[in-house]
Amino acid sequence: MTSTVREKALINSTTPSILSIASILPDNRDNNDSLLFAMTSEAAISTRSATMTATATATTTATVTTTTTIKTTAAAAAVSIEKFEKVKVADLSTSLQHFGWMDYFIFVLMLVVCAIVGIYFGFIEKKQKGSKRSLEHRRGSEALDYLVGGRKMKVVPVSLSLVASFVSGISLLGTSTEIYVYGTQYAFILITLAISGVVSWYVFLPVFYNLQLTSTYEYFEMRFGKAIRLFGSTLFSVGTITWLPIVIYVPALAFNQVTGINIHIVTPVVCVVCIFYTTVGGLKAVVWTDVIQTVIMIGAIIFIIVKGTIDIGGFHVVWQRNYDSGRIELPDFTWDPTVRISMLSIFVGTTLYFIQVCCGNQVIVQRYLSLPSMKQAKLACVLFTGGVILFYLITFYNGLLIFATYHDCDPLSTKLAKAKDQLVPLMVMETLRFLPGMPGLFVAGVFSAALSSLSTGLNSLAAVFLEDYIKPSRVTPLSERQTAIIMRISVVLIGTLCVALVFVVEHLGHAVLQLSITLGSVTCGPLLGLFLMGLLVPWINAKSAMSGSIISTAVMTWICVKGQMALASGELVYAEKPVTTAGCTYDFEPKAQLNSTLLMDDSSKTVSEYIYHMSFTFYVTVGCLVSIISSGLSTIIFGRNNPSEMDKKLFAPCIRSFIKPSPYQSVCKDEQTVIHLKNDLKLSSKDFRP
């Protein structure tokens, strides 16, 4: 009897030790519980057996032997559990790549729908309107239908297409990554988006729409001459062709994260579909596929943030974890241009950047020009600006949510995410892994953002190639068939080139948001300078504008190349927000820590280093200012225009009132008025003859 009681006491005394081992183990996996239960049971059986054997010999000896056996067994259990618990990061990454048949179905369905839209507008609708076209047909109608939808598009689809054109996979993934890595300072760009919308409304749209342009760069010929038009078109073409591969590369990264399929396999397949519907359907297919893709994109990201917020414990948890890490920031008011993001760089830098993208970009302006009236174009401008602001709010919050999810185990440090822009798809796979089809919806959303940007870029480049390169070089006008062939061949060739350039983008590194702005600044700055000089500075002539633009392009190329070299070599390093891996439950190799002194030592910088170490958000501003200042100084050599002798329609409404017509023009207008009045009187007198 005494032996049995003592045996029970000894077994009970071992229970806390075994439970204490269990308490230090992660409790977030089902197989852990099974493993712990099995080992605990084994330990208990061994304990009971050892106790009974020891009791038969001697009570004192039994106590010592049993205690030793329990400790040894418990230690072995802990080692075994630790051994099985520490899953390698590579294995964990593979386990998250569970793209099921439902996910593939949703992804493929999105591509099929886009192809069907292209087939409809390229063949079915065109055939239905064939009988009516005999009455309405005129030279140039093929280009008009293909490039601007016959100028009969609707406001809501065009507004959604504008949002889709502006919001690429770069914005969808890169903006969230920006918040995760660097904090919320970038979120203040929402103010500059509103400013760019106002500038577009009052300065750019009234001029471009009233001139009824097809290529935005036709304006340069009207204002400056053919040479400036060709130069502006070339800048746009180079900038867009270097931007589109980044647009393609970003969703390929996301697809690789969730499926493990190589980016160079999925990229050509998806791009072929995009090139197909853009080629056969023209602007109408582009706009309506943009509508579908915008709904998928916004719907997917909203579902993710709602589900992720619920899983994390609510909005207050997301806010608190980001606030504690220093990611929730007040505006940084500093005059230092080398600070990566500050209020100075936002209000000066990103304002001009968004003005160029939203107001002086063929991709955006071409959609405004597809609407039938100026009133509808301005309404589309309002809806577009509001839609972009709403989208950025969603992506900013998604960045906060990602950090709240990985606040104690940074996946970049552990290499669970191999690139910064794989953070969003990683969270999606962990958040939605138990919902079949949802990862596929997300990937479809990311690719939708990319395909909308790619299709609009290809369509806009086709417009530029036709209107700015082909037509001016022709002695005789193009036939409708020749026009159709040239536009479609342009789309195919440019699309193929962009797919090939993805191999180059893959090796450039760095966050895609910063990379896209940096590369685009080489062309965006000089282009914005040309537009602002044309619309707001009437006394600058063609030679001055050309010289200033060439100088600006050369300067920005030097700054951007030096800046990228500094980033690649580690000479320029931006301080990132703190992260930790203290809460990681899997095995990984610790990341080498960067020496913080490299971030602080500015005492030995030269003036040139300060220039190319400036924030990337200043690049467009610098390019624009160099262009305008150089052109202004060039007027000393090349002379100035007489504003009174120029057509007022070429200038922004806010400038027209300051341009006074010459006395000769006033006399001519008065004489024309008298002639028209005399003709009207003659006609009226004939009407009243008996």
C-alpha positions as CSV (number, residue, x, y, z in Angstrom):
1,M,0.0,0.0,0.0
2,T,2.8,2.4,1.0
3,S,4.6,1.4,-2.2
4,T,1.7,2.3,-4.3
5,V,1.1,5.7,-2.7
6,R,4.8,6.5,-3.0
7,E,4.8,5.4,-6.7
8,K,1.9,7.8,-7.4
9,A,3.6,10.6,-5.6
10,L,6.7,10.1,-7.7
11,I,4.8,10.1,-10.9
12,N,2.9,13.2,-9.9
13,S,6.2,14.9,-9.1
14,T,7.4,14.3,-12.6
15,T,4.3,15.9,-14.3
16,P,5.3,19.5,-13.8
17,S,8.7,18.9,-15.3
18,I,7.3,17.4,-18.4
19,L,4.6,20.1,-18.7
20,S,7.3,22.7,-18.2
21,I,9.0,21.3,-21.3
22,A,5.8,21.4,-23.2
23,S,5.2,25.0,-22.1
24,I,8.3,26.3,-23.8
25,L,7.3,24.8,-27.2
26,P,5.4,26.7,-29.8
27,D,1.7,25.9,-29.8
28,N,0.7,27.0,-33.3
29,R,1.0,23.7,-35.1
30,D,-1.2,20.6,-34.8
31,N,1.6,18.1,-35.2
32,N,3.5,19.6,-32.2
33,D,0.7,18.6,-29.9
34,S,0.7,15.1,-31.2
35,L,4.4,14.8,-30.8
36,L,4.4,16.3,-27.3
37,F,1.6,14.0,-26.2
38,A,3.5,10.9,-27.5
39,M,6.8,11.8,-25.8
40,T,5.0,12.7,-22.6
41,S,3.2,9.4,-22.6
42,E,6.5,7.6,-23.2
43,A,8.2,9.4,-20.4
44,A,5.3,8.5,-18.0
45,I,5.4,4.8,-19.0
46,S,9.2,4.7,-18.5
47,T,8.8,6.4,-15.1
48,R,6.2,3.9,-13.9
49,S,8.3,0.9,-15.0
50,A,11.4,2.3,-13.4
51,T,9.5,3.0,-10.2
52,M,8.1,-0.5,-9.8
53,T,11.5,-2.1,-10.4
54,A,13.1,0.2,-7.9
55,T,10.4,-0.5,-5.2
56,A,11.1,-4.3,-5.4
57,T,14.8,-3.6,-4.4
58,A,14.7,-0.8,-1.8
59,T,12.6,2.2,-1.2
60,T,15.4,4.7,-0.9
61,T,17.3,3.4,-3.9
62,A,14.1,3.4,-5.9
63,T,13.5,7.1,-5.2
64,V,17.0,8.1,-6.4
65,T,16.9,5.9,-9.4
66,T,13.4,7.0,-10.5
67,T,14.3,10.7,-10.1
68,T,17.4,10.3,-12.2
69,T,15.5,8.4,-14.9
70,I,12.8,11.0,-15.0
71,K,15.3,13.8,-15.4
72,T,17.1,12.0,-18.2
73,T,13.9,11.1,-20.0
74,A,12.6,14.6,-19.7
75,A,15.9,16.0,-21.1
76,A,15.8,13.6,-24.0
77,A,12.3,14.5,-24.7
78,A,13.2,18.2,-24.8
79,V,16.1,17.6,-27.1
80,S,13.9,15.4,-29.4
81,I,11.1,18.0,-29.5
82,E,13.6,20.8,-30.2
83,K,15.1,18.7,-32.9
84,F,11.7,18.1,-34.6
85,E,10.4,21.6,-33.9
86,K,13.1,23.6,-35.7
87,V,11.9,23.4,-39.2
88,K,14.3,24.8,-41.8
89,V,13.4,28.0,-43.5
90,A,13.6,26.4,-46.9
91,D,11.2,23.7,-46.0
92,L,8.8,26.2,-44.5
93,S,9.0,28.3,-47.6
94,T,8.2,25.2,-49.7
95,S,5.2,24.3,-47.5
96,L,3.7,27.8,-48.1
97,Q,3.8,27.2,-51.9
98,H,0.4,25.4,-51.9
99,F,-1.3,26.8,-55.0
100,G,-4.2,24.4,-55.5
101,W,-6.3,23.6,-58.5
102,M,-8.9,26.2,-57.5
103,D,-6.2,28.9,-57.4
104,Y,-5.0,28.0,-60.8
105,F,-8.6,28.0,-62.1
106,I,-9.2,31.5,-60.8
107,F,-5.9,32.8,-62.2
108,V,-6.5,31.2,-65.6
109,L,-10.1,32.4,-65.7
110,M,-8.9,36.0,-65.3
111,L,-6.6,35.6,-68.4
112,V,-9.4,33.9,-70.4
113,V,-11.9,36.7,-69.7
114,C,-9.3,39.3,-70.8
115,A,-8.7,37.4,-74.0
116,I,-12.4,37.1,-74.6
117,V,-12.8,40.9,-74.2
118,G,-10.1,41.4,-76.8
119,I,-11.8,39.0,-79.2
120,Y,-15.1,40.8,-78.8
121,F,-13.9,44.3,-79.5
122,G,-11.4,43.1,-82.1
123,F,-13.7,41.0,-84.1
124,I,-17.4,40.8,-83.0
125,E,-18.1,44.4,-82.3
126,K,-16.1,45.5,-85.3
127,K,-18.2,43.2,-87.5
128,Q,-21.4,44.5,-86.0
129,K,-20.5,48.0,-86.9
130,G,-19.3,47.2,-90.3
131,S,-22.6,48.0,-92.0
132,K,-22.9,51.4,-90.3
133,R,-19.3,52.4,-91.0
134,S,-20.0,52.8,-94.7
135,L,-21.9,56.0,-93.9
136,E,-19.6,57.2,-91.1
137,H,-16.3,56.1,-92.6
138,R,-13.6,58.7,-93.1
139,R,-9.9,58.7,-93.4
140,G,-8.2,58.2,-90.1
141,S,-11.2,56.4,-88.5
142,E,-9.1,53.2,-88.0
143,A,-6.5,55.0,-85.9
144,L,-9.3,57.0,-84.1
145,D,-11.1,53.8,-83.1
146,Y,-8.0,51.9,-82.1
147,L,-6.2,54.6,-80.1
148,V,-9.0,56.7,-78.6
149,G,-12.1,54.6,-79.0
150,G,-13.6,56.9,-81.5
151,R,-13.8,59.6,-78.7
152,K,-17.0,58.0,-77.6
153,M,-16.0,56.2,-74.4
154,K,-17.9,56.4,-71.1
155,V,-16.8,58.2,-67.9
156,V,-16.9,55.4,-65.4
157,P,-15.0,52.8,-67.4
158,V,-12.4,55.4,-68.4
159,S,-12.0,56.5,-64.8
160,L,-11.4,52.9,-63.7
161,S,-9.0,52.4,-66.6
162,L,-7.1,55.5,-65.5
163,V,-6.8,54.1,-62.0
164,A,-5.6,50.7,-63.4
165,S,-3.1,52.5,-65.6
166,F,-1.7,54.5,-62.8
167,V,-1.8,51.6,-60.2
168,S,0.6,48.8,-61.3
169,G,1.9,45.8,-59.5
170,I,4.7,48.2,-58.4
171,S,2.2,50.2,-56.4
172,L,0.3,47.2,-55.2
173,L,3.4,45.5,-53.7
174,G,6.0,48.2,-53.6
175,T,3.9,50.7,-51.5
176,S,3.1,48.1,-48.8
177,T,6.8,47.2,-48.7
178,E,7.8,50.8,-48.4
179,I,5.6,51.2,-45.3
180,Y,7.0,47.9,-43.8
181,V,10.6,48.8,-44.3
182,Y,10.8,52.5,-43.9
183,G,7.6,53.6,-42.1
184,T,4.7,55.9,-42.8
185,Q,6.5,59.0,-44.0
186,Y,5.7,58.1,-47.6
187,A,2.0,58.1,-46.8
188,F,1.9,61.9,-47.0
189,I,2.0,61.7,-50.8
190,L,-1.8,61.6,-50.6
191,I,-1.7,65.4,-50.3
192,T,0.4,65.6,-53.5
193,L,-2.0,63.3,-55.4
194,A,-4.8,65.8,-54.7
195,I,-2.6,68.7,-55.8
196,S,-1.7,66.9,-59.1
197,G,-5.4,66.4,-59.7
198,V,-6.1,70.1,-59.3
199,V,-3.2,71.0,-61.7
200,S,-4.4,68.6,-64.3
201,W,-7.9,70.1,-64.1
202,Y,-6.9,73.7,-64.5
203,V,-3.7,73.7,-66.5
204,F,-3.3,70.6,-68.7
205,L,-6.7,69.3,-69.6
206,P,-8.2,72.5,-71.1
207,V,-5.3,72.7,-73.5
208,F,-4.9,69.1,-74.5
209,Y,-8.6,68.4,-74.9
210,N,-9.5,71.5,-76.9
211,L,-6.7,70.7,-79.3
212,Q,-8.1,67.2,-79.9
213,L,-4.8,65.5,-79.9
214,T,-4.1,61.8,-80.4
215,S,-0.5,61.8,-79.3
216,T,0.2,64.2,-76.5
217,Y,3.5,65.1,-78.1
218,E,1.7,66.7,-81.1
219,Y,1.4,69.6,-78.7
220,F,5.2,70.1,-78.9
221,E,5.1,70.5,-82.7
222,M,2.3,73.1,-82.4
223,R,4.2,75.0,-79.7
224,F,7.9,74.5,-80.6
225,G,8.2,72.6,-83.8
226,K,8.8,69.1,-85.2
227,A,12.2,68.6,-83.6
228,I,10.9,69.0,-80.1
229,R,8.0,66.7,-80.9
230,L,10.4,64.0,-82.0
231,F,12.6,64.6,-78.9
232,G,9.6,64.4,-76.5
233,S,8.3,61.2,-78.2
234,T,11.7,59.6,-77.9
235,L,11.9,60.4,-74.2
236,F,8.5,59.0,-73.6
237,S,9.2,55.8,-75.6
238,V,12.5,55.2,-73.7
239,G,11.0,55.9,-70.3
240,T,8.0,53.6,-70.9
241,I,10.0,50.7,-72.4
242,T,12.3,50.8,-69.4
243,W,9.3,51.0,-67.0
244,L,7.1,48.2,-68.4
245,P,9.6,45.4,-67.7
246,I,9.5,46.4,-64.0
247,V,5.7,46.3,-64.2
248,I,5.9,42.7,-65.5
249,Y,8.6,41.6,-63.1
250,V,6.7,42.5,-59.9
251,P,3.8,40.1,-60.3
252,A,6.1,37.4,-61.5
253,L,7.9,37.7,-58.1
254,A,4.5,37.3,-56.4
255,F,3.7,34.2,-58.5
256,N,7.0,32.7,-57.8
257,Q,6.5,33.2,-54.0
258,V,3.1,31.4,-54.0
259,T,3.8,28.6,-56.5
260,G,7.6,28.2,-56.8
261,I,7.3,28.5,-60.6
262,N,10.2,30.3,-62.3
263,I,9.4,33.9,-63.2
264,H,10.8,33.3,-66.7
265,I,8.1,30.7,-67.3
266,V,5.1,32.5,-66.2
267,T,6.1,36.0,-67.6
268,P,6.0,35.1,-71.3
269,V,2.7,33.1,-70.9
270,V,0.8,36.0,-69.2
271,C,2.3,38.7,-71.5
272,V,1.3,36.8,-74.6
273,V,-2.4,37.0,-73.4
274,C,-2.0,40.8,-72.7
275,I,-0.3,41.4,-76.1
276,F,-3.1,39.5,-77.8
277,Y,-6.0,41.4,-76.4
278,T,-4.2,44.7,-76.8
279,T,-3.3,44.0,-80.4
280,V,-6.7,42.9,-81.6
281,G,-9.0,45.0,-79.4
282,G,-7.4,48.4,-79.2
283,L,-8.3,51.0,-76.6
284,K,-11.8,49.6,-76.0
285,A,-10.4,46.2,-75.1
286,V,-7.8,47.9,-72.9
287,V,-10.3,50.0,-71.1
288,W,-12.8,47.2,-70.4
289,T,-10.2,44.7,-69.3
290,D,-8.9,47.4,-67.0
291,V,-12.4,47.6,-65.5
292,I,-12.4,43.9,-64.8
293,Q,-8.8,43.9,-63.5
294,T,-9.4,46.9,-61.2
295,V,-12.4,45.2,-59.6
296,I,-10.3,42.0,-59.0
297,M,-7.3,44.0,-57.8
298,I,-9.2,46.2,-55.3
299,G,-11.5,43.3,-54.2
300,A,-8.5,41.0,-53.5
301,I,-6.5,43.5,-51.4
302,I,-9.6,44.5,-49.4
303,F,-10.4,40.9,-48.5
304,I,-6.8,40.3,-47.5
305,I,-6.6,43.3,-45.1
306,V,-10.0,42.5,-43.5
307,K,-9.1,38.8,-42.9
308,G,-5.6,39.7,-41.8
309,T,-6.8,42.4,-39.3
310,I,-9.3,39.9,-37.8
311,D,-6.6,37.3,-37.4
312,I,-4.1,39.7,-35.8
313,G,-6.7,40.8,-33.2
314,G,-8.1,44.0,-34.6
315,F,-7.0,47.4,-35.8
316,H,-5.8,48.5,-32.4
317,V,-3.2,45.7,-32.4
318,V,-2.0,46.7,-35.8
319,W,-1.7,50.3,-34.8
320,Q,0.0,49.5,-31.4
321,R,2.7,47.2,-32.9
322,N,3.6,49.7,-35.6
323,Y,3.6,52.6,-33.1
324,D,5.9,50.7,-30.7
325,S,8.4,50.0,-33.6
326,G,8.5,53.6,-34.7
327,R,6.8,53.1,-38.0
328,I,3.9,55.5,-37.2
329,E,5.7,58.8,-37.9
330,L,4.9,62.5,-37.7
331,P,5.9,64.6,-40.8
332,D,9.7,65.0,-41.0
333,F,10.4,68.7,-41.6
334,T,14.0,69.0,-42.7
335,W,15.9,70.9,-45.4
336,D,18.4,68.1,-45.9
337,P,17.9,66.8,-49.5
338,T,19.7,63.5,-48.7
339,V,17.0,62.4,-46.3
340,R,15.2,59.6,-48.1
341,I,11.6,60.8,-47.4
342,S,10.8,64.1,-45.8
343,M,8.0,66.7,-46.2
344,L,10.3,68.8,-48.4
345,S,10.9,65.9,-50.8
346,I,7.2,65.0,-50.7
347,F,5.8,68.5,-51.4
348,V,8.4,69.5,-53.9
349,G,9.5,66.1,-55.3
350,T,6.5,63.9,-55.5
351,T,4.1,66.7,-56.4
352,L,6.0,67.4,-59.6
353,Y,6.4,63.6,-60.2
354,F,2.7,63.0,-60.0
355,I,2.0,66.1,-62.1
356,Q,4.1,64.5,-64.9
357,V,2.6,61.1,-64.5
358,C,-1.1,62.3,-64.2
359,C,-1.0,65.3,-66.6
360,G,1.8,65.0,-69.1
361,N,1.9,61.3,-69.7
362,Q,0.5,59.8,-73.0
363,V,-0.8,56.8,-71.0
364,I,-3.1,59.0,-68.9
365,V,-3.9,61.8,-71.3
366,Q,-4.9,59.4,-74.1
367,R,-7.8,58.1,-71.9
368,Y,-9.0,61.6,-71.2
369,L,-9.0,62.3,-75.0
370,S,-11.2,59.3,-75.6
371,L,-14.2,61.0,-73.9
372,P,-16.7,62.9,-75.9
373,S,-16.7,66.2,-74.0
374,M,-14.5,68.4,-71.8
375,K,-17.1,68.1,-69.0
376,Q,-16.8,64.3,-69.0
377,A,-13.0,64.6,-69.1
378,K,-13.0,66.7,-66.0
379,L,-15.4,64.4,-64.2
380,A,-13.1,61.4,-65.1
381,C,-10.2,63.5,-63.6
382,V,-12.0,63.8,-60.3
383,L,-13.0,60.1,-60.1
384,F,-9.5,59.1,-61.1
385,T,-7.8,61.2,-58.4
386,G,-10.3,59.9,-55.8
387,G,-9.8,56.3,-56.8
388,V,-6.0,56.6,-56.7
389,I,-6.1,58.1,-53.2
390,L,-8.4,55.4,-52.0
391,F,-6.1,52.7,-53.4
392,Y,-3.0,54.2,-51.7
393,L,-4.8,54.3,-48.4
394,I,-5.5,50.6,-48.7
395,T,-1.9,49.7,-49.6
396,F,-0.5,51.9,-46.8
397,Y,-2.7,50.0,-44.3
398,N,-1.6,46.7,-45.8
399,G,2.0,47.6,-45.1
400,L,1.2,48.3,-41.4
401,L,-0.7,44.9,-41.3
402,I,2.3,43.0,-42.7
403,F,4.5,44.4,-40.0
404,A,1.9,43.6,-37.3
405,T,1.8,40.0,-38.6
406,Y,5.6,39.6,-38.6
407,H,6.5,42.0,-35.8
408,D,8.6,39.4,-33.9
409,C,10.0,37.4,-36.8
410,D,11.1,39.4,-39.8
411,P,10.9,37.2,-43.0
412,L,13.5,39.2,-44.8
413,S,16.1,38.6,-42.1
414,T,15.3,34.8,-42.1
415,K,15.1,34.7,-45.9
416,L,11.6,33.3,-45.8
417,A,10.9,36.1,-48.3
418,K,13.9,36.3,-50.7
419,A,13.0,39.8,-51.9
420,K,11.3,42.8,-50.2
421,D,8.5,42.8,-52.7
422,Q,7.6,39.2,-51.8
423,L,6.3,40.3,-48.4
424,V,2.7,40.8,-49.5
425,P,2.3,37.4,-51.2
426,L,4.0,35.7,-48.2
427,M,1.4,37.2,-45.9
428,V,-1.4,36.2,-48.3
429,M,-0.3,32.6,-48.3
430,E,-0.1,32.4,-44.5
431,T,-3.4,34.4,-44.0
432,L,-5.5,32.7,-46.7
433,R,-3.9,29.2,-46.8
434,F,-7.1,27.6,-45.4
435,L,-9.4,29.2,-48.0
436,P,-9.1,27.5,-51.4
437,G,-9.0,29.9,-54.3
438,M,-8.1,33.0,-52.3
439,P,-4.4,32.9,-53.1
440,G,-5.3,32.5,-56.7
441,L,-7.6,35.6,-56.5
442,F,-4.7,37.6,-55.0
443,V,-2.3,36.6,-57.7
444,A,-4.9,37.4,-60.3
445,G,-5.2,40.8,-58.7
446,V,-1.5,41.5,-58.8
447,F,-1.3,40.3,-62.4
448,S,-4.4,42.4,-63.2
449,A,-2.6,45.5,-62.0
450,A,0.4,44.6,-64.1
451,L,-1.6,43.7,-67.2
452,S,-3.6,46.9,-67.1
453,S,-0.4,49.0,-67.0
454,L,1.2,46.8,-69.7
455,S,-1.8,47.0,-72.0
456,T,-2.2,50.8,-71.7
457,G,1.5,51.3,-72.1
458,L,1.6,49.2,-75.3
459,N,-1.5,51.0,-76.7
460,S,0.0,54.4,-75.9
461,L,3.4,53.5,-77.5
462,A,1.5,52.4,-80.6
463,A,-0.1,55.8,-80.7
464,V,3.2,57.5,-80.4
465,F,4.9,55.3,-83.0
466,L,2.1,55.9,-85.5
467,E,1.5,59.6,-84.9
468,D,5.0,60.8,-84.1
469,Y,7.4,58.5,-86.0
470,I,5.5,57.0,-89.0
471,K,3.1,59.6,-90.2
472,P,5.5,62.6,-90.2
473,S,8.0,60.6,-92.3
474,R,5.4,59.6,-94.9
475,V,5.1,61.6,-98.2
476,T,1.7,60.1,-99.0
477,P,-1.0,59.4,-96.3
478,L,-1.3,55.9,-94.9
479,S,-4.3,53.8,-96.0
480,E,-6.6,52.4,-93.4
481,R,-5.2,48.9,-93.8
482,Q,-1.6,50.2,-93.5
483,T,-2.5,52.1,-90.3
484,A,-4.1,49.0,-88.8
485,I,-1.1,46.8,-89.6
486,I,1.5,49.4,-88.3
487,M,-0.3,49.8,-84.9
488,R,-0.7,46.1,-84.3
489,I,2.9,45.3,-85.3
490,S,4.1,48.0,-82.9
491,V,2.2,46.4,-80.0
492,V,3.7,43.0,-80.7
493,L,7.3,44.1,-81.1
494,I,7.3,46.4,-78.1
495,G,5.6,43.8,-75.9
496,T,8.2,41.2,-76.9
497,L,11.0,43.6,-76.1
498,C,9.6,44.4,-72.7
499,V,9.3,40.6,-71.9
500,A,13.0,40.2,-72.9
501,L,14.0,43.1,-70.6
502,V,12.7,41.4,-67.6
503,F,16.0,39.4,-67.5
504,V,17.8,42.7,-67.0
505,V,15.4,44.1,-64.3
506,E,15.9,40.9,-62.3
507,H,19.6,41.8,-61.7
508,L,19.1,45.4,-60.8
509,G,18.0,44.7,-57.2
510,H,16.6,47.3,-54.7
511,A,12.9,48.0,-54.0
512,V,10.9,48.2,-57.2
513,L,9.1,51.4,-56.1
514,Q,12.3,53.3,-55.8
515,L,13.8,51.7,-58.9
516,S,10.9,52.6,-61.1
517,I,10.9,56.3,-59.9
518,T,14.6,56.5,-60.3
519,L,14.7,55.1,-63.9
520,G,11.7,57.1,-64.9
521,S,13.2,60.3,-63.7
522,V,15.7,60.4,-66.5
523,T,12.9,61.1,-69.0
524,C,10.1,62.4,-66.8
525,G,12.0,65.5,-65.5
526,P,12.9,66.9,-69.0
527,L,9.4,66.0,-70.3
528,L,7.7,67.9,-67.5
529,G,10.0,70.8,-68.0
530,L,9.0,70.9,-71.7
531,F,5.3,70.8,-70.9
532,L,5.5,73.5,-68.2
533,M,7.6,75.8,-70.5
534,G,5.1,75.2,-73.3
535,L,2.0,75.9,-71.2
536,L,3.2,78.6,-68.8
537,V,6.3,80.3,-70.3
538,P,5.3,81.8,-73.7
539,W,8.6,83.7,-74.4
540,I,10.8,80.5,-74.6
541,N,11.4,79.4,-78.2
542,A,12.1,76.1,-79.7
543,K,15.9,76.3,-79.7
544,S,16.1,77.3,-76.1
545,A,13.7,74.6,-75.1
546,M,15.7,71.9,-77.0
547,S,19.0,73.0,-75.5
548,G,17.6,73.0,-72.0
549,S,16.0,69.6,-72.4
550,I,19.2,68.0,-73.7
551,I,21.2,69.4,-70.8
552,S,18.5,68.1,-68.3
553,T,18.5,64.6,-69.8
554,A,22.3,64.4,-69.6
555,V,22.4,65.7,-66.0
556,M,19.6,63.3,-64.8
557,T,21.3,60.4,-66.5
558,W,24.5,61.1,-64.6
559,I,22.7,61.6,-61.3
560,C,20.5,58.4,-61.6
561,V,23.4,56.2,-62.8
562,K,25.7,57.4,-60.0
563,G,22.9,57.0,-57.5
564,Q,22.2,53.4,-58.6
565,M,25.9,52.6,-58.5
566,A,26.1,54.0,-54.9
567,L,23.2,51.8,-53.9
568,A,24.6,48.7,-55.5
569,S,28.1,49.1,-54.0
570,G,26.8,49.8,-50.5
571,E,28.2,53.3,-50.5
572,L,24.7,54.7,-50.1
573,V,22.6,52.9,-47.5
574,Y,19.2,54.1,-46.2
575,A,18.4,53.4,-42.6
576,E,15.5,51.0,-42.2
577,K,13.0,50.6,-39.4
578,P,14.0,48.0,-36.7
579,V,13.0,44.4,-37.0
580,T,13.6,41.3,-34.8
581,T,13.7,37.5,-35.2
582,A,13.3,36.8,-31.5
583,G,9.9,35.1,-32.0
584,C,10.8,32.9,-35.0
585,T,9.9,29.2,-34.5
586,Y,11.9,27.8,-37.5
587,D,15.6,27.4,-38.2
588,F,17.5,30.0,-40.3
589,E,20.9,31.5,-40.8
590,P,21.3,34.8,-39.0
591,K,21.6,37.8,-41.3
592,A,24.8,39.8,-41.2
593,Q,24.2,43.1,-39.4
594,L,25.1,46.3,-41.2
595,N,27.6,48.6,-39.5
596,S,25.5,51.6,-38.4
597,T,28.5,54.0,-38.8
598,L,28.1,53.6,-42.6
599,L,24.8,55.3,-42.3
600,M,25.9,58.3,-40.3
601,D,29.3,59.4,-41.6
602,D,28.6,62.3,-44.0
603,S,31.6,64.4,-43.1
604,S,33.8,63.2,-46.0
605,K,31.1,63.7,-48.8
606,T,31.9,65.8,-51.7
607,V,29.5,68.2,-53.4
608,S,28.8,65.7,-56.2
609,E,28.1,62.9,-53.7
610,Y,25.5,65.1,-52.0
611,I,23.9,65.6,-55.4
612,Y,23.5,61.9,-56.3
613,H,22.8,60.9,-52.7
614,M,19.7,63.1,-52.7
615,S,16.3,61.5,-52.1
616,F,15.1,59.7,-55.2
617,T,11.8,61.7,-54.9
618,F,13.7,64.8,-56.0
619,Y,14.8,63.4,-59.3
620,V,11.9,64.6,-61.4
621,T,12.0,68.0,-59.7
622,V,15.7,68.4,-60.4
623,G,15.3,67.3,-64.0
624,C,12.4,69.8,-64.5
625,L,14.2,72.7,-62.9
626,V,17.5,72.1,-64.8
627,S,15.4,72.0,-68.1
628,I,13.6,75.3,-67.3
629,I,16.6,77.2,-66.0
630,S,18.9,76.0,-68.8
631,S,16.2,77.0,-71.4
632,G,15.8,80.4,-69.7
633,L,19.5,81.1,-69.9
634,S,19.6,79.9,-73.5
635,T,17.3,82.7,-74.5
636,I,20.3,85.0,-74.1
637,I,21.8,83.2,-77.1
638,F,18.7,82.1,-79.1
639,G,16.4,85.0,-78.4
640,R,12.8,85.1,-77.1
641,N,9.3,84.7,-78.6
642,N,6.9,87.5,-78.7
643,P,3.9,86.2,-76.7
644,S,1.5,88.6,-78.4
645,E,2.1,86.9,-81.8
646,M,1.4,83.4,-80.5
647,D,-1.9,81.3,-80.5
648,K,-3.5,81.6,-77.1
649,K,-5.0,78.1,-77.3
650,L,-1.5,76.7,-76.8
651,F,-1.3,78.1,-73.2
652,A,-3.0,77.3,-70.0
653,P,-6.1,79.3,-69.2
654,C,-4.3,81.0,-66.3
655,I,-1.7,82.4,-68.7
656,R,-4.0,83.5,-71.6
657,S,-5.3,86.6,-69.8
658,F,-1.7,87.9,-69.6
659,I,-1.1,87.6,-73.3
660,K,-2.2,90.7,-75.1
661,P,-2.7,90.5,-78.9
662,S,-0.6,92.7,-81.1
663,P,-2.3,95.7,-82.7
664,Y,-2.1,94.0,-86.1
665,Q,-4.0,91.0,-84.9
666,S,-6.7,93.2,-83.3
667,V,-7.2,95.1,-86.5
668,C,-7.5,91.9,-88.4
669,K,-10.0,90.5,-86.0
670,D,-12.0,93.7,-86.1
671,E,-12.0,93.6,-89.9
672,Q,-13.1,90.0,-89.9
673,T,-15.9,90.9,-87.6
674,V,-17.1,93.7,-89.9
675,I,-17.0,91.4,-92.9
676,H,-19.1,88.7,-91.1
677,L,-21.6,91.3,-90.0
678,K,-21.9,92.6,-93.6
679,N,-22.4,89.1,-94.9
680,D,-25.1,88.5,-92.3
681,L,-26.9,91.7,-93.2
682,K,-26.8,90.8,-96.9
683,L,-28.3,87.4,-96.2
684,S,-31.0,88.8,-93.9
685,S,-31.9,91.5,-96.5
686,K,-32.4,88.8,-99.1
687,D,-34.6,86.9,-96.8
688,F,-36.9,89.9,-96.3
689,R,-37.2,90.8,-100.0
690,P,-40.8,90.6,-101.3
